[in-house]
Amino acid sequence: LLTREELDRLLASCRHPRDVALIAVLADSGMRIGALLSCRIKNVVFNQYGAIIYISSTSRSKKNAEAKGIPLTWSTGKLNQWLAVHPLKDEPEAAMWVTRNKNMEPLSYKSARIAIKKIGEKAGIKKRVNPHSFRHLAITHWILDGYNEQEIKHRAAWSRGSTQMFKVYGNYTDKEINDRIYEKCGLKTEDRRHVTLKKCPRCSNVLKPNDRFCSQCSLVLDHKTKDEIGKYEDNLPEILRLVMQSEKGREMLDAMNSKE
């Protein structure tokens, strides 16, 4: 099972907003990769809380597609960033996930699996990383975070009478169970599992834990980062003066001005 720290490493290792959004949405929603890849752009609706992805007869394939809305929370901003640069963003019927080549074909399961595997290797994760890893991660942490059975069944798109799947996905470690017990008793644990999501004070985008910037409006969120940026801002005149004294620096500025 992937950890949240490993998830952060995977997201940081992505080179393209499509891959960031794909992994984030998989880990946030717990959706099956087949259902997610079948989505069209029009299948997502953003709201004041996050977004809803609707998987129904409007998807590219009805096979294994849940006819219900799947909520997104912290992955909303990352999906929004991908859709903002989507090559077919103005075509609601276009596939939500497309290849990065000039053909812009719908992303296949094989291509998604290969891309995710390469990102896992780049992140230095020794565990097997595939599209289903994120569904397992999401469902396990919903259980650990205290979601009730009906909430988990809804998010995982299981039938209401399903009980067998809890046995499959509830195979977390003794330490995780013990930590959860300590939390319920009000005791602190070294690896606290419960996460309270916050919103950006400027644009109300749902934030992922430990975010330093809002992924939607780029607002700086923590004081340490503000202080670091402030130091650079205070020194900008001196930095600019040094650049102007350099012949290479002047050439770069001239090149930038010529483009304008």
C-alpha positions as a LaTeX table, in Angstrom:
\begin{tabular}{lrrr}
\hline
Residue & $x$ (\AA) & $y$ (\AA) & $z$ (\AA) \\
\hline
Leu1 & 0.00 & 0.00 & 0.00 \\
Leu2 & 1.31 & 3.46 & $-0.91$ \\
Thr3 & 1.69 & 6.01 & 1.86 \\
Arg4 & 0.66 & 9.65 & 1.66 \\
Glu5 & 4.32 & 10.65 & 1.72 \\
Glu6 & 4.92 & 8.44 & $-1.32$ \\
Leu7 & 1.90 & 10.00 & $-3.01$ \\
Asp8 & 3.46 & 13.44 & $-2.51$ \\
Arg9 & 6.70 & 12.17 & $-4.05$ \\
Leu10 & 4.82 & 10.83 & $-7.06$ \\
Leu11 & 3.04 & 14.14 & $-7.61$ \\
Ala12 & 6.32 & 16.04 & $-7.27$ \\
Ser13 & 7.93 & 13.76 & $-9.88$ \\
Cys14 & 5.35 & 14.50 & $-12.58$ \\
Arg15 & 6.55 & 16.66 & $-15.46$ \\
His16 & 3.17 & 17.48 & $-16.99$ \\
Pro17 & $-0.11$ & 18.82 & $-15.51$ \\
Arg18 & $-2.01$ & 15.95 & $-17.11$ \\
Asp19 & $-0.06$ & 13.38 & $-15.11$ \\
Val20 & $-0.35$ & 15.41 & $-11.89$ \\
Ala21 & $-4.12$ & 15.64 & $-12.36$ \\
Leu22 & $-4.51$ & 11.97 & $-13.28$ \\
Ile23 & $-2.68$ & 10.70 & $-10.20$ \\
Ala24 & $-4.32$ & 13.26 & $-7.91$ \\
Val25 & $-7.84$ & 12.47 & $-9.11$ \\
Leu26 & $-7.23$ & 8.72 & $-8.82$ \\
Ala27 & $-5.92$ & 9.10 & $-5.25$ \\
Asp28 & $-8.63$ & 11.56 & $-4.20$ \\
Ser29 & $-11.66$ & 9.89 & $-5.78$ \\
Gly30 & $-10.66$ & 6.23 & $-5.59$ \\
Met31 & $-12.17$ & 5.78 & $-9.05$ \\
Arg32 & $-11.40$ & 2.80 & $-11.23$ \\
Ile33 & $-8.97$ & 3.78 & $-13.97$ \\
Gly34 & $-11.32$ & 2.51 & $-16.68$ \\
Ala35 & $-14.14$ & 4.72 & $-15.46$ \\
Leu36 & $-11.89$ & 7.79 & $-15.15$ \\
Leu37 & $-10.33$ & 7.35 & $-18.60$ \\
Ser38 & $-13.81$ & 7.10 & $-20.11$ \\
Cys39 & $-14.67$ & 10.65 & $-19.00$ \\
Arg40 & $-15.28$ & 13.53 & $-21.35$ \\
Ile41 & $-14.51$ & 17.13 & $-20.37$ \\
Lys42 & $-18.24$ & 17.78 & $-19.85$ \\
Asn43 & $-18.37$ & 15.06 & $-17.19$ \\
Val44 & $-16.80$ & 17.29 & $-14.52$ \\
Val45 & $-18.73$ & 20.04 & $-12.78$ \\
Phe46 & $-16.88$ & 22.41 & $-10.43$ \\
Asn47 & $-18.64$ & 23.83 & $-7.38$ \\
Gln48 & $-17.86$ & 25.87 & $-4.26$ \\
Tyr49 & $-16.60$ & 22.78 & $-2.43$ \\
Gly50 & $-14.55$ & 21.06 & $-5.13$ \\
Ala51 & $-15.93$ & 19.18 & $-8.11$ \\
Ile52 & $-18.12$ & 16.27 & $-9.12$ \\
Ile53 & $-17.20$ & 13.83 & $-11.89$ \\
Tyr54 & $-20.28$ & 12.26 & $-13.42$ \\
Ile55 & $-19.77$ & 8.80 & $-14.88$ \\
Ser56 & $-22.80$ & 7.75 & $-16.89$ \\
Ser57 & $-24.05$ & 7.25 & $-20.43$ \\
Thr58 & $-22.22$ & 10.48 & $-21.35$ \\
Ser59 & $-18.85$ & 8.80 & $-20.90$ \\
Arg60 & $-16.99$ & 7.37 & $-23.89$ \\
Ser61 & $-17.73$ & 3.84 & $-22.74$ \\
Lys62 & $-20.61$ & 2.56 & $-20.61$ \\
Lys63 & $-18.65$ & $-0.51$ & $-19.52$ \\
Asn64 & $-17.82$ & $-0.51$ & $-15.78$ \\
Ala65 & $-19.08$ & 3.08 & $-15.54$ \\
Glu66 & $-20.94$ & 4.11 & $-12.39$ \\
Ala67 & $-24.06$ & 6.18 & $-13.10$ \\
Lys68 & $-23.44$ & 8.57 & $-10.23$ \\
Gly69 & $-21.45$ & 11.64 & $-9.27$ \\
Ile70 & $-18.05$ & 11.05 & $-7.67$ \\
Pro71 & $-16.87$ & 13.92 & $-5.40$ \\
Leu72 & $-13.41$ & 15.46 & $-5.69$ \\
Thr73 & $-11.79$ & 17.41 & $-2.84$ \\
Trp74 & $-8.06$ & 18.29 & $-2.77$ \\
Ser75 & $-7.46$ & 17.19 & $-6.38$ \\
Thr76 & $-9.85$ & 19.83 & $-7.77$ \\
Gly77 & $-7.19$ & 22.49 & $-8.33$ \\
Lys78 & $-4.87$ & 20.04 & $-10.09$ \\
Leu79 & $-7.65$ & 18.88 & $-12.41$ \\
Asn80 & $-8.54$ & 22.51 & $-13.09$ \\
Gln81 & $-4.92$ & 23.27 & $-14.01$ \\
Trp82 & $-4.86$ & 20.38 & $-16.49$ \\
Leu83 & $-8.15$ & 21.37 & $-18.10$ \\
Ala84 & $-6.88$ & 24.95 & $-18.45$ \\
Val85 & $-4.11$ & 23.72 & $-20.79$ \\
His86 & $-6.02$ & 20.79 & $-22.30$ \\
Pro87 & $-5.47$ & 20.98 & $-26.09$ \\
Leu88 & $-9.21$ & 20.45 & $-26.66$ \\
Lys89 & $-10.46$ & 22.40 & $-23.65$ \\
Asp90 & $-13.16$ & 24.19 & $-25.65$ \\
Glu91 & $-14.74$ & 20.92 & $-26.80$ \\
Pro92 & $-17.00$ & 19.49 & $-24.07$ \\
Glu93 & $-17.31$ & 16.17 & $-25.92$ \\
Ala94 & $-13.53$ & 15.68 & $-26.03$ \\
Ala95 & $-11.87$ & 13.04 & $-23.87$ \\
Met96 & $-10.78$ & 14.42 & $-20.52$ \\
Trp97 & $-7.48$ & 12.52 & $-20.77$ \\
Val98 & $-5.57$ & 12.63 & $-24.06$ \\
Thr99 & $-2.11$ & 11.76 & $-25.30$ \\
Arg100 & 0.54 & 14.46 & $-25.29$ \\
Asn101 & 1.46 & 14.01 & $-28.95$ \\
Lys102 & $-0.03$ & 15.95 & $-31.86$ \\
Asn103 & $-2.73$ & 13.32 & $-32.44$ \\
Met104 & $-4.37$ & 14.11 & $-29.06$ \\
Glu105 & $-5.98$ & 10.67 & $-28.90$ \\
Pro106 & $-7.92$ & 9.45 & $-25.84$ \\
Leu107 & $-5.46$ & 8.11 & $-23.28$ \\
Ser108 & $-5.54$ & 4.31 & $-23.17$ \\
Tyr109 & $-5.19$ & 2.14 & $-20.08$ \\
Lys110 & $-1.84$ & 0.84 & $-21.35$ \\
Ser111 & $-0.47$ & 4.36 & $-21.85$ \\
Ala112 & $-1.71$ & 5.49 & $-18.42$ \\
Arg113 & $-0.17$ & 2.43 & $-16.76$ \\
Ile114 & 3.21 & 2.99 & $-18.45$ \\
Ala115 & 3.22 & 6.71 & $-17.56$ \\
Ile116 & 2.41 & 6.00 & $-13.90$ \\
Lys117 & 5.05 & 3.26 & $-13.70$ \\
Lys118 & 7.73 & 5.64 & $-15.04$ \\
Ile119 & 6.72 & 8.33 & $-12.55$ \\
Gly120 & 7.00 & 5.78 & $-9.74$ \\
Glu121 & 10.51 & 4.87 & $-10.88$ \\
Lys122 & 11.49 & 8.54 & $-11.07$ \\
Ala123 & 10.15 & 9.09 & $-7.54$ \\
Gly124 & 12.35 & 6.24 & $-6.30$ \\
Ile125 & 9.45 & 4.16 & $-5.00$ \\
Lys126 & 10.34 & 0.48 & $-4.76$ \\
Lys127 & 6.76 & $-0.73$ & $-4.44$ \\
Arg128 & 4.73 & $-1.64$ & $-7.50$ \\
Val129 & 2.94 & 1.51 & $-8.68$ \\
Asn130 & 0.02 & 1.13 & $-11.07$ \\
Pro131 & $-3.38$ & 2.84 & $-11.57$ \\
His132 & $-5.10$ & 0.52 & $-9.09$ \\
Ser133 & $-2.60$ & 1.45 & $-6.35$ \\
Phe134 & $-4.40$ & 4.77 & $-5.87$ \\
Arg135 & $-7.84$ & 3.20 & $-5.48$ \\
His136 & $-6.45$ & 0.92 & $-2.79$ \\
Leu137 & $-4.76$ & 3.91 & $-1.11$ \\
Ala138 & $-7.95$ & 6.02 & $-1.19$ \\
Ile139 & $-10.30$ & 3.35 & 0.16 \\
Thr140 & $-7.91$ & 2.28 & 2.93 \\
His141 & $-7.51$ & 5.84 & 4.15 \\
Trp142 & $-11.26$ & 6.50 & 4.03 \\
Ile143 & $-11.60$ & 3.61 & 6.45 \\
Leu144 & $-8.77$ & 4.92 & 8.64 \\
Asp145 & $-10.15$ & 8.47 & 8.53 \\
Gly146 & $-13.45$ & 7.33 & 9.95 \\
Tyr147 & $-15.84$ & 7.40 & 6.98 \\
Asn148 & $-18.87$ & 5.22 & 7.64 \\
Glu149 & $-19.69$ & 2.20 & 5.53 \\
Gln150 & $-22.30$ & 3.87 & 3.32 \\
Glu151 & $-20.01$ & 6.85 & 2.60 \\
Ile152 & $-17.20$ & 4.51 & 1.55 \\
Lys153 & $-19.51$ & 2.43 & $-0.62$ \\
His154 & $-20.75$ & 5.59 & $-2.32$ \\
Arg155 & $-17.26$ & 6.93 & $-3.05$ \\
Ala156 & $-15.94$ & 3.51 & $-4.10$ \\
Ala157 & $-19.04$ & 2.87 & $-6.26$ \\
Trp158 & $-19.79$ & $-0.43$ & $-4.56$ \\
Ser159 & $-23.31$ & $-1.80$ & $-4.30$ \\
Arg160 & $-25.07$ & $-0.94$ & $-1.03$ \\
Gly161 & $-25.20$ & $-4.59$ & 0.00 \\
Ser162 & $-21.50$ & $-5.21$ & $-0.62$ \\
Thr163 & $-19.48$ & $-6.38$ & 2.41 \\
Gln164 & $-16.82$ & $-8.58$ & 0.81 \\
Met165 & $-14.87$ & $-5.60$ & $-0.55$ \\
Phe166 & $-14.28$ & $-4.26$ & 2.96 \\
Lys167 & $-12.36$ & $-7.45$ & 3.70 \\
Val168 & $-10.25$ & $-6.93$ & 0.56 \\
Tyr169 & $-9.42$ & $-3.27$ & 1.19 \\
Gly170 & $-9.30$ & $-3.29$ & 4.97 \\
Asn171 & $-5.91$ & $-4.97$ & 5.16 \\
Tyr172 & $-4.06$ & $-2.11$ & 6.81 \\
Thr173 & $-1.34$ & $-2.73$ & 9.36 \\
Asp174 & $-1.60$ & $-3.18$ & 13.12 \\
Lys175 & 0.24 & 0.11 & 13.60 \\
Glu176 & $-2.36$ & 1.97 & 11.53 \\
Ile177 & $-5.19$ & 0.41 & 13.53 \\
Asn178 & $-3.44$ & 1.24 & 16.81 \\
Asp179 & $-2.85$ & 4.83 & 15.71 \\
Arg180 & $-6.54$ & 5.16 & 14.89 \\
Ile181 & $-7.46$ & 3.85 & 18.35 \\
Tyr182 & $-5.11$ & 6.35 & 19.99 \\
Glu183 & $-6.70$ & 9.17 & 17.98 \\
Lys184 & $-10.19$ & 8.16 & 19.05 \\
Cys185 & $-8.97$ & 8.33 & 22.65 \\
Gly186 & $-7.59$ & 11.84 & 22.11 \\
Leu187 & $-3.95$ & 10.76 & 22.32 \\
Lys188 & $-1.30$ & 12.11 & 19.98 \\
Thr189 & 0.45 & 9.76 & 17.59 \\
Glu190 & 3.62 & 10.26 & 15.65 \\
Asp191 & 1.94 & 9.51 & 12.31 \\
Arg192 & $-1.46$ & 11.12 & 12.58 \\
Arg193 & $-3.82$ & 9.82 & 9.91 \\
His194 & $-6.82$ & 12.15 & 10.15 \\
Val195 & $-6.64$ & 15.07 & 7.74 \\
Thr196 & $-8.82$ & 18.18 & 7.82 \\
Leu197 & $-8.96$ & 19.81 & 4.41 \\
Lys198 & $-8.78$ & 23.60 & 4.24 \\
Lys199 & $-9.74$ & 26.13 & 1.59 \\
Cys200 & $-7.69$ & 28.90 & 0.01 \\
Pro201 & $-8.67$ & 32.21 & 1.63 \\
Arg202 & $-8.52$ & 33.95 & $-1.76$ \\
Cys203 & $-10.28$ & 31.61 & $-4.22$ \\
Ser204 & $-11.79$ & 28.91 & $-1.92$ \\
Asn205 & $-9.94$ & 26.12 & $-3.76$ \\
Val206 & $-9.68$ & 22.95 & $-1.66$ \\
Leu207 & $-6.10$ & 22.59 & $-0.44$ \\
Lys208 & $-4.06$ & 19.45 & $-0.02$ \\
Pro209 & $-2.27$ & 19.05 & 3.33 \\
Asn210 & 1.19 & 20.70 & 3.33 \\
Asp211 & 0.49 & 22.81 & 0.23 \\
Arg212 & 2.71 & 25.93 & 0.25 \\
Phe213 & 0.89 & 27.59 & $-2.65$ \\
Cys214 & $-2.71$ & 27.41 & $-3.82$ \\
Ser215 & $-2.72$ & 25.27 & $-6.97$ \\
Gln216 & $-5.46$ & 27.41 & $-8.47$ \\
Cys217 & $-4.61$ & 31.07 & $-7.73$ \\
Ser218 & $-0.93$ & 30.70 & $-6.58$ \\
Leu219 & $-1.54$ & 32.40 & $-3.22$ \\
Val220 & 1.33 & 31.82 & $-0.77$ \\
Leu221 & $-0.14$ & 29.88 & 2.16 \\
Asp222 & 2.52 & 29.66 & 4.89 \\
His223 & 4.53 & 32.37 & 6.65 \\
Lys224 & 7.90 & 30.70 & 6.05 \\
Thr225 & 7.40 & 30.75 & 2.28 \\
Lys226 & 6.19 & 34.36 & 2.44 \\
Asp227 & 9.34 & 35.31 & 4.33 \\
Glu228 & 11.56 & 33.51 & 1.77 \\
Ile229 & 9.86 & 35.32 & $-1.13$ \\
Gly230 & 10.05 & 38.61 & 0.79 \\
Lys231 & 13.83 & 38.29 & 1.09 \\
Tyr232 & 14.15 & 37.97 & $-2.68$ \\
Glu233 & 11.76 & 40.87 & $-3.26$ \\
Asp234 & 13.79 & 43.11 & $-0.93$ \\
Asn235 & 16.95 & 42.28 & $-2.89$ \\
Leu236 & 15.48 & 42.66 & $-6.39$ \\
Pro237 & 17.05 & 46.10 & $-7.09$ \\
Glu238 & 20.52 & 44.82 & $-6.19$ \\
Ile239 & 19.97 & 41.62 & $-8.20$ \\
Leu240 & 18.87 & 43.65 & $-11.23$ \\
Arg241 & 21.89 & 45.95 & $-10.90$ \\
Leu242 & 24.25 & 42.94 & $-10.91$ \\
Val243 & 22.49 & 41.48 & $-13.93$ \\
Met244 & 22.86 & 44.75 & $-15.83$ \\
Gln245 & 26.59 & 44.78 & $-15.09$ \\
Ser246 & 26.93 & 41.39 & $-16.79$ \\
Glu247 & 27.19 & 41.33 & $-20.59$ \\
Lys248 & 25.26 & 38.06 & $-20.71$ \\
Gly249 & 22.60 & 39.50 & $-18.44$ \\
Arg250 & 22.13 & 42.51 & $-20.72$ \\
Glu251 & 21.83 & 40.21 & $-23.72$ \\
Met252 & 19.11 & 38.20 & $-21.98$ \\
Leu253 & 17.14 & 41.34 & $-21.09$ \\
Asp254 & 17.48 & 42.66 & $-24.65$ \\
Ala255 & 16.20 & 39.34 & $-26.01$ \\
Met256 & 13.19 & 39.46 & $-23.65$ \\
Asn257 & 12.38 & 43.04 & $-24.67$ \\
Ser258 & 12.59 & 42.18 & $-28.37$ \\
Lys259 & 9.98 & 39.43 & $-27.91$ \\
Glu260 & 7.56 & 41.94 & $-26.40$ \\
\hline
\end{tabular}
